[in-house]
Amino acid sequence: MINEVLKIYEQWGYDRAVREVRDMCFDGRIAVVQRQQIMNVLAEREMGPSQRSITKKVKKSENKA
């Protein structure tokens, strides 16, 4: 289930992924505990630095050296 939600997150973004998790829970496809775990993963990804920003920082530090 988590892989399915992460694919949705990558394609459509955070809001769509959250909606999908809620629908899964309401439909009985996942338990409330699983919902919370998946929501935590999504929140960590959304609040963490993007891959692009990490790459830019690495390139800047390489240029200074």
C-alpha distances in whole Angstrom, upper triangle without the diagonal:
4,5,5,6,9,10,11,12,14,16,16,17,16,17,15,12,13,14,11,9,12,12,9,11,14,13,13,9,8,11,13,13,9,10,13,11,9,12,14,12,13,16,17,16,18,21,22,24,23,23,26,28,28,29,32,33,33,35,38,38,39,41,43,44
4,5,5,6,9,10,10,12,14,15,15,14,15,14,10,12,14,11,9,13,14,11,13,16,16,15,12,10,13,14,13,9,9,11,9,6,10,11,9,10,13,14,13,15,18,18,20,19,20,23,25,24,26,29,29,30,32,34,34,35,38,40,40
4,5,5,6,9,10,10,12,14,14,14,16,14,11,14,15,12,12,15,16,13,16,19,18,18,14,13,16,17,16,13,13,15,13,10,13,14,11,11,15,15,13,16,19,18,20,19,19,22,24,23,24,27,28,28,30,33,33,34,36,38,39
4,6,5,6,9,10,11,12,13,13,15,12,9,12,13,10,10,13,13,11,14,17,16,16,12,12,16,17,17,13,13,15,14,11,13,15,13,12,16,17,15,16,20,20,22,20,20,23,25,25,26,29,30,30,32,35,36,36,38,40,41
4,5,5,6,9,10,10,10,10,11,9,6,8,10,7,7,11,11,10,12,15,15,15,13,12,15,15,15,12,11,13,12,8,10,12,10,9,12,14,12,13,17,17,19,18,19,21,23,23,25,27,29,29,31,33,34,35,37,39,40
4,5,5,6,9,10,9,9,12,11,7,10,12,10,10,14,15,14,16,19,19,19,16,15,17,18,17,14,13,14,13,9,11,12,9,8,11,12,10,11,15,15,16,15,15,18,20,20,21,24,25,25,27,30,30,31,34,35,36
4,5,5,6,8,9,11,13,11,9,12,13,11,12,16,16,15,18,20,20,20,17,17,20,21,20,17,16,18,16,13,14,16,13,11,15,15,13,14,17,17,18,16,16,18,21,21,22,24,26,26,28,30,31,32,34,36,37
4,5,5,6,7,8,10,7,6,9,10,8,10,13,13,13,16,18,18,19,16,16,19,19,20,17,15,17,16,12,13,15,13,11,14,15,13,13,17,18,19,17,17,19,21,22,23,25,27,28,29,31,33,34,35,38,39
4,6,5,4,5,8,7,5,8,10,10,11,14,15,15,17,19,20,21,18,17,20,19,20,17,15,16,15,11,11,13,11,8,11,12,9,9,13,14,15,13,14,16,18,19,20,22,24,25,27,28,30,31,33,35,36
4,6,6,8,11,10,9,12,14,13,14,17,18,18,20,23,23,24,21,21,23,23,23,20,18,19,18,14,14,16,13,10,13,14,10,11,14,14,14,12,12,14,16,17,18,20,22,23,24,26,28,28,30,32,34
4,6,9,11,9,9,13,14,13,15,18,18,18,21,23,22,24,21,21,24,24,25,22,20,21,20,17,17,19,16,13,16,17,14,13,17,17,17,15,15,16,19,20,20,22,24,25,26,28,30,31,32,35,36
4,7,8,6,7,11,11,11,13,15,16,17,19,21,21,23,21,21,23,23,24,21,19,20,20,16,16,18,16,13,15,17,14,13,16,17,18,15,17,17,19,21,22,23,26,27,28,30,32,33,34,36,38
4,6,6,6,9,10,11,13,15,16,17,19,21,21,23,21,20,23,22,22,20,17,18,18,14,13,15,13,10,11,13,11,9,12,14,15,13,15,16,17,19,20,22,23,25,26,28,30,31,32,34,36
4,6,5,6,9,10,11,12,14,15,17,18,20,21,20,19,20,19,19,17,14,15,15,12,10,12,11,7,8,11,9,7,10,13,14,13,16,17,18,20,21,23,24,26,27,29,30,32,33,35,37
4,5,5,6,9,10,11,12,14,16,17,18,20,19,18,20,19,20,18,15,15,16,13,11,14,14,10,11,14,13,10,13,16,18,17,19,20,21,23,25,26,27,29,31,32,34,35,37,38,40
4,5,5,6,9,10,11,12,14,15,16,18,17,17,19,18,20,17,14,16,17,13,12,15,14,11,13,16,14,12,16,18,20,18,20,21,23,24,26,27,29,31,32,33,35,37,38,40,41
4,5,5,6,9,10,11,13,14,15,17,15,14,16,16,17,14,11,13,13,10,9,12,11,8,11,13,12,11,14,16,18,17,19,21,22,23,25,27,28,29,31,33,34,35,37,39,40
4,5,5,6,9,10,11,12,14,15,15,13,15,13,15,13,9,11,12,9,7,11,11,8,9,13,12,11,14,17,19,18,21,23,24,25,27,28,29,31,33,34,35,37,39,40,42
4,5,5,6,9,10,11,12,14,14,13,15,14,16,15,11,13,15,12,10,14,14,12,13,17,16,15,18,20,22,22,24,25,27,28,30,31,33,34,36,37,39,40,42,43,45
4,5,5,6,9,10,10,12,11,11,14,14,15,13,10,13,14,11,11,14,14,12,14,17,16,16,19,21,23,22,24,26,27,28,30,32,33,34,36,38,39,40,42,44,45
4,5,5,6,9,10,11,9,8,10,10,12,9,6,9,10,8,8,11,12,10,12,15,15,15,18,20,23,22,24,26,27,28,30,32,33,34,36,38,39,40,42,44,45
4,5,5,6,9,10,10,9,10,9,12,11,7,10,12,10,9,13,14,13,14,17,18,17,20,22,25,24,27,29,30,31,33,34,35,37,39,40,41,43,45,46,48
4,5,5,6,8,9,9,11,11,14,13,10,13,15,13,13,16,17,15,17,20,20,20,23,25,27,27,28,30,32,33,35,36,38,39,41,42,44,45,47,48,50
4,6,5,6,5,6,9,10,12,10,8,12,13,11,12,15,16,15,17,20,20,20,23,25,27,27,28,31,32,32,34,36,37,38,40,42,43,45,47,48,49
4,5,5,6,5,6,6,10,9,7,10,12,11,11,15,16,15,17,20,20,21,23,25,28,28,30,32,33,34,36,38,39,40,42,43,44,46,48,49,50
4,5,8,8,9,9,13,12,10,13,16,14,14,18,19,18,20,23,23,23,25,28,31,30,32,35,36,36,39,40,41,43,45,46,47,49,51,52,53
4,6,8,10,11,14,13,12,15,17,16,16,20,21,20,22,25,25,25,28,30,32,32,33,36,37,38,39,42,43,44,46,47,48,50,52,53,54
4,5,7,9,12,11,11,14,16,15,16,19,20,20,22,24,25,25,28,30,33,32,34,36,37,38,40,42,43,44,46,48,48,50,52,54,54
4,7,10,12,10,10,14,14,13,15,18,18,18,21,23,23,24,26,28,31,30,31,34,35,35,37,40,41,41,43,45,46,47,49,51,52
4,7,8,6,7,10,11,10,12,15,15,16,18,20,20,22,24,25,28,28,29,32,33,33,35,38,38,39,41,43,44,45,48,49,50
4,5,5,6,9,10,11,12,14,16,17,18,20,21,22,24,26,29,29,31,34,35,34,37,39,39,40,43,44,45,46,49,50,51
4,5,5,6,9,10,10,12,14,15,16,18,20,21,22,24,28,28,30,33,33,33,36,38,38,39,42,43,44,45,48,49,50
4,5,5,6,9,10,11,13,14,15,17,19,20,21,23,26,27,29,32,32,32,34,37,36,37,40,42,42,43,46,47,47
4,5,5,6,8,10,11,12,14,15,17,18,20,21,24,25,26,29,30,30,32,35,35,35,38,40,40,41,44,45,46
4,5,5,6,9,10,11,12,14,15,16,18,20,23,23,25,28,29,29,31,33,34,35,37,39,39,41,43,44,45
4,5,5,6,9,10,10,12,14,15,16,18,22,22,24,27,28,27,30,32,32,33,36,37,37,39,42,43,43
4,5,5,6,9,10,11,13,14,16,17,20,21,22,26,26,25,28,30,30,31,34,35,35,37,40,40,41
4,5,5,6,9,10,11,12,14,15,19,19,20,23,24,24,26,29,29,30,32,34,34,36,38,39,40
4,5,5,6,9,10,10,12,14,17,18,20,23,23,23,26,28,28,29,32,33,34,35,38,39,40
4,5,5,6,9,10,11,12,16,17,19,22,22,21,24,26,26,27,30,31,31,33,36,36,37
4,5,5,6,9,10,11,14,14,16,19,19,19,22,24,24,25,28,29,29,31,33,34,35
4,5,5,6,9,10,13,13,15,18,18,18,21,23,23,25,27,28,29,31,33,34,35
4,5,5,6,8,12,13,15,18,18,18,21,23,23,24,27,28,28,30,32,33,35
4,6,5,6,9,11,13,16,16,15,19,20,20,21,24,25,25,27,30,30,31
4,6,5,8,8,10,13,13,13,16,18,18,20,22,23,24,26,28,29,30
4,6,8,8,11,13,13,14,17,18,19,21,23,24,25,27,28,29,31
4,7,9,12,14,13,13,17,18,17,20,22,22,23,26,27,28,29
4,6,9,12,10,10,14,15,14,16,19,19,20,22,24,25,26
4,7,8,6,7,10,11,11,13,15,16,17,19,21,22,23
4,5,5,6,9,10,11,13,15,16,17,19,20,22,23
4,6,5,6,9,10,11,12,14,16,17,19,20,22
4,5,5,6,9,10,11,12,14,15,17,19,20
4,5,5,6,9,10,11,13,14,16,17,19
4,5,5,6,9,10,11,13,14,16,17
4,5,5,6,9,10,11,12,15,16
4,5,5,6,9,10,11,13,15
4,5,5,6,9,10,11,13
4,5,5,6,9,10,11
4,5,5,6,9,10
4,5,5,6,9
4,5,5,7
4,5,5
4,6
4
